[in-house]
Amino acid sequence: MGDKKTSAALPASGAGLLRFFEDETKGVKVDPKIVVSVPISLIIVSWLLDILLIP
């Protein structure tokens, strides 16, 4: 009985949903922290420039 449960595929993997995230693609690998921090820092810099340079 234990072998039957471990060999059964989950519905998500059977539908191909997990396979999308397992595939490696070519391209530049960027850390998610950088993806989040760069736009936030640009927003903060633009706010500071707006506050300090335009009276």
Distance bins in CASP14 RR format, pairs under 12 A and 6 or more apart:
PFRMAT RR
TARGET T0000
AUTHOR 0000-0000-0000
RMODE 2
METHOD distances of the structure
MODEL  1
1 7 0 0 0 0 0 1 0 0 0 0 0
1 8 0 0 0 0 0 1 0 0 0 0 0
2 8 0 0 0 0 0 1 0 0 0 0 0
8 14 0 0 0 0 0 1 0 0 0 0 0
9 15 0 0 0 0 1 0 0 0 0 0 0
9 16 0 0 0 0 1 0 0 0 0 0 0
9 17 0 0 0 0 0 1 0 0 0 0 0
9 18 0 0 0 0 1 0 0 0 0 0 0
9 19 0 0 0 0 0 1 0 0 0 0 0
10 16 0 0 0 0 0 1 0 0 0 0 0
10 17 0 0 0 0 1 0 0 0 0 0 0
10 18 1 0 0 1 0 0 0 0 0 0 0
10 19 0 0 0 0 0 1 0 0 0 0 0
11 17 0 0 0 0 1 0 0 0 0 0 0
11 18 0 0 0 0 0 1 0 0 0 0 0
12 18 1 0 1 0 0 0 0 0 0 0 0
12 19 0 0 0 0 1 0 0 0 0 0 0
12 20 0 0 0 0 0 1 0 0 0 0 0
12 21 0 0 0 0 0 1 0 0 0 0 0
12 22 0 0 0 0 0 1 0 0 0 0 0
13 19 1 0 0 1 0 0 0 0 0 0 0
13 20 0 0 0 0 0 1 0 0 0 0 0
13 21 0 0 0 0 0 1 0 0 0 0 0
13 22 0 0 0 0 1 0 0 0 0 0 0
14 20 0 0 0 0 0 1 0 0 0 0 0
16 22 0 0 0 0 1 0 0 0 0 0 0
16 23 0 0 0 0 0 1 0 0 0 0 0
28 34 0 0 0 0 0 1 0 0 0 0 0
28 35 0 0 0 0 0 1 0 0 0 0 0
29 35 0 0 0 0 0 1 0 0 0 0 0
30 36 0 0 0 0 0 1 0 0 0 0 0
30 37 0 0 0 0 0 1 0 0 0 0 0
30 38 0 0 0 0 1 0 0 0 0 0 0
31 37 0 0 0 0 1 0 0 0 0 0 0
31 38 0 0 0 0 0 1 0 0 0 0 0
32 38 0 0 0 0 0 1 0 0 0 0 0
33 39 0 0 0 0 0 1 0 0 0 0 0
33 40 0 0 0 0 0 1 0 0 0 0 0
33 41 0 0 0 0 0 1 0 0 0 0 0
34 40 0 0 0 0 0 1 0 0 0 0 0
34 41 0 0 0 0 0 1 0 0 0 0 0
35 41 0 0 0 0 0 1 0 0 0 0 0
36 42 0 0 0 0 0 1 0 0 0 0 0
36 43 0 0 0 0 0 1 0 0 0 0 0
37 43 0 0 0 0 0 1 0 0 0 0 0
37 44 0 0 0 0 0 1 0 0 0 0 0
38 44 0 0 0 0 0 1 0 0 0 0 0
38 45 0 0 0 0 0 1 0 0 0 0 0
39 45 0 0 0 0 0 1 0 0 0 0 0
39 46 0 0 0 0 0 1 0 0 0 0 0
40 46 0 0 0 0 0 1 0 0 0 0 0
40 47 0 0 0 0 0 1 0 0 0 0 0
41 47 0 0 0 0 0 1 0 0 0 0 0
41 48 0 0 0 0 0 1 0 0 0 0 0
42 48 0 0 0 0 0 1 0 0 0 0 0
42 49 0 0 0 0 0 1 0 0 0 0 0
43 49 0 0 0 0 0 1 0 0 0 0 0
43 50 0 0 0 0 0 1 0 0 0 0 0
44 50 0 0 0 0 0 1 0 0 0 0 0
44 51 0 0 0 0 0 1 0 0 0 0 0
45 51 0 0 0 0 0 1 0 0 0 0 0
45 52 0 0 0 0 0 1 0 0 0 0 0
45 53 0 0 0 0 0 1 0 0 0 0 0
46 52 0 0 0 0 0 1 0 0 0 0 0
46 53 0 0 0 0 0 1 0 0 0 0 0
46 54 0 0 0 0 0 1 0 0 0 0 0
47 53 0 0 0 0 0 1 0 0 0 0 0
47 54 0 0 0 0 0 1 0 0 0 0 0
48 54 0 0 0 0 0 1 0 0 0 0 0
END
